[in-house]
Amino acid sequence: MDNIILVRGAGDLATGVILKLKNCGFNVVALEIEKPLAIRRQVAFSEAVYEGEYKIEKVTCKLCNDVLEVTDVLEEGNVALLIDETGESIKSIKPKVLVDAILAKKNIGTTKDMADITIGLGPGFSAGDDVDFVIETMRGHNLGRIITSGMAIENTGIPGEIKGFSKERVVYSNAAGTIEKVHGIGDIVSKGDTICYIKDEYGQNHEVLATLDGILRGLIRDGATVKNNLKIADIDPRKEEVKNTFTISDKARCIAGGVLEVIISNNILPSIIR
């Protein structure tokens, strides 16, 4: 259990960080909630919560029932994942580095005393106060930049623009209920196509439509329970880039680079890479 990097969260951006650190030879443990609702599930280690284990770009993440199983999973050369929303296991794991990659746009419980170095991704953290470092997550010139004092840019709620589309790329639920998918991630859809249904508590199906032509890059898990007006899908207008749906994004890799730089430049951990 020595020399562990702990990452809170295992969504697609967190997974980019986890994958980068693992490929650089570090032992990585991820913490997730009981029912994660990742949109870009094909590139999110949070899927291990449901599948038991999940492989992305040749790296396998395995679900552990308790802290005792973590050591075995790490010795196998895999990423270990625990269901631990509040971070209680942090006391037992005693990580050298802790990365809060929950991306809740606010700090929901990470403190500097949780590890030798603490890193917060995006808005909601103050470098030098509740964490040691903050990594900028806003697309643009400063994406991935290390912040040593102060906070990241506030969340605008506006998705990055691709081929002239921004807000249109994101699809939100139009009712509270259970997801019943029609299309899968990687499918080509046209504006107005039915992506999925949401069955409400009265048994009524609410049709969720594609907002533009493109690739269904992300879709919340079939059978998931959602609230009204929750982000449930992501459409990429670049139909020629279907393969991007199944690989870590440029944004995630850039953020991961910032995290890696903090760890390497502070000489806090030996890499176990051979």
N, C-alpha and C positions, 0 to 999 in steps of 0.2 A: 504493500500500500504506500510505498515511498514514491516521491517525485510524480505526483498525479496532477494533471490539469483537469479541473472540474468545470463543465459548461452547463449553466442553467438554461434549459431550453434545447429542443432538437428539431425546430422547424427548418425551413430551407436555408435561411441565412445562417442560423446556428450550425447547421450541417456543413456549410461551406467552411466554417471555422474548424469544426471537429475534424473534417477530412484533411484540411491543410496541416493541422497539428499532428494527426496520426501519421500522415505521409512523411512528416519530418522526424518521425521516430519517437514521439512523446506518448506517454500513457494518458488516455483520455476517458473520463467518466462523464456521462450526460445525465441530467435530471429532467424528468418530464412530468406533466400532470396525468391524471388517470384517463382522461378522454381528450387527447389533443385533437385540434381541428385544423391541421395544416391544409393549405390549398394546393401548394406544389408538392404533393405527396410522393411523387416519383423520386424526388431528391431531398427527402426529409427523413432523418433517422427516427423521428417520432413514430413512424409506421411500425417500428419494432415493438411498440406497446401492444399493437393488435396482432402482429404476425409472430412474435417471439424473437425473431431476428430479421434483419433487413440489410441488403447489400447495395451499396451505391459506389460506382466507379472503383470496383475491386476491394472496397473496404467494407467489412461486416460489422454491424452493431448488434449486440445481443442483450436481450432483456434479462435482468437479474431480479430474483425474488427478494434478495436482501443484500446487505453490504458484504456478507461472507462470500457470496458468489462472485463479487467484483474481481477479486484477485485471480480466480481461475480464468475468467474471461479475458483479463488483461494478459495473462501468461500465454493464452492461446494466440495472442497477437491481434485481438479484436477490441473494438470500442465497447465499453460496458454502459448500460443504461438502467437507471432506477426510476421507478415512479415515486416521486417525492416533490410535491408542490411547494411545501414550506421550507425545504432545505434542511430538514432535521439530520439527514445523513452526513451533512458537511462536517459536523462535529466528530464523527467517527472516521471519515475519510481523511480529514486534515490535508486538503490540497495545498500544493505550493502556489498554484495560480488558480484563481477563480474568474471565469468570464460569465457575466450576466448577459445572455443572448436571448432573453425572453421577449424583448422588443415590445414591451407593454406601454411604451412612451412615458413610463414613470418607474421609479424604483419601488418594487414591491417586496423588499426585504433584504437586499444585499448590503453588507457592511464591510468596512475595510479590515476588520479583525477576522474575517472568514478565511483569509489566506495571506501568504507573504506579499503577493501582489494581486490586486483586484482590478478588473477591467469591465467597464460598462459599455454596451453597444447602443449608440443613439441617444435621443433625448430622454431626460428624466434623471440623469446622473450628473453629479458635479465632481470633476476631477480635483483631487486634493481634499475633498470633503467626505462623501460617502463611498467613493472608490478612488483608486490611485490614478487610473487613466480612463479616458473616454475615447471611443473610436467613432468618428463621424460616419453616419449611415445615409445621409442625404446625397442623392445623385448630384453630380457636378464636379467642379474642380477639387473640392476638399474631401470627396468620398474616400474613406479609408484612412484619413489623416488622424494622427495621434494627438489628442488634446491633453495637456498636462495641467491645465488650470481652467476651470469654468466648465461650460456645458456645450453640448452639440446643438446644431440648428434645430429649432422647434419643428415638430411634424406639421406639414401643410395639409395632409390628407389628400393630396393630389398625386396620383401615380406618375411615374416617369413617362415621358412621351416617346412613342415608337411609331414611326411613319405617320406622324401628325395626329395620332390618337393618344389620349391620356385617360381621362375619366371613363371614357367608353370601354376601356379594356377590362374594367372591373365589374363583375356581376354580383348583385346583392340579393339576399333572400327577400321575398315579397310576402312572407308569412312566417309564423312560428310553427315548427313541426319537425317531421322526419324526412330526410332526403331520400328520394328514389331516383337514381340516375337513369338517364336515357343514353347519353354519350359518355365516352371515357376520355381520360387525359391522352392527348396526342391526336384526337380526332379533328378533322377539318369541319368547321361549321360555317353556316351562312347566317347573316343577320335575320333574326326572327325564328330560327330553329329552336326547338325545345331541347334545352340542355338537360333538365331534370324536372322532377316534380317535388313539391313539398306537401306532405300529407299532414293536415292540422289535427287538432284534438277531436274534431268532429268527423274526421274521415274524409274531408274534402281535399281534393288535389289542386294545388296551385301551380300553374305552369310557369317555369322560369325560362326566359328566352335569351338567346345570344344577342348581344348588343352590337356586334359587328362581324364582318367576315374574317375568319382567321383560324388559328390553331387553338384548341382548348388546352392551354398550357397548364392550368391547374383547376381542380374540382374537388370540393370537400368530399370526404369519404361517404360511400353509400351507407345508408342507415343512420347517419349522424343526426343528432337532435340539434336544431339550430333556433336561434331567436330571429325575430323579424329584423330586416335591414342589416344583416350580417354579411360580410364579404364571403362568398361561397365559390367563386370561380374567377378565372383570369384568362383573357383571350389575347393571343399575340397575332397581330395582323400580318406577320411575315410567314405566309404559308409555306415558303420554301425552306424554313428552318425548323422542321419537325423535330430533328435530333436534339435541338436545344432543350426540349421539354424533359429530356432524360439525363441532362448533365447539369452540374453546378453552374449557377449564373455568374456573369462577369461581376455583378455587384457583390455577391457573396464571396467571390475569390478576392476581390479588392479589400473588403472588410477583414477577411481572414489574414491578408498580408499585414494589415496594421496590427492585429493581435500578435502575430508571429514576431513582428519587429520589436514590440514591447518586451516579449519574453527573451528574445535573443540579446537585445541591447542591454537588458538588465542582468544578464548572466545568472538567471535565477534557477535554471534547470539544465541538467545534462540531457542531451538527446540520446536515445537508445538506438538510433539508426545505425545500421551496419554498413 
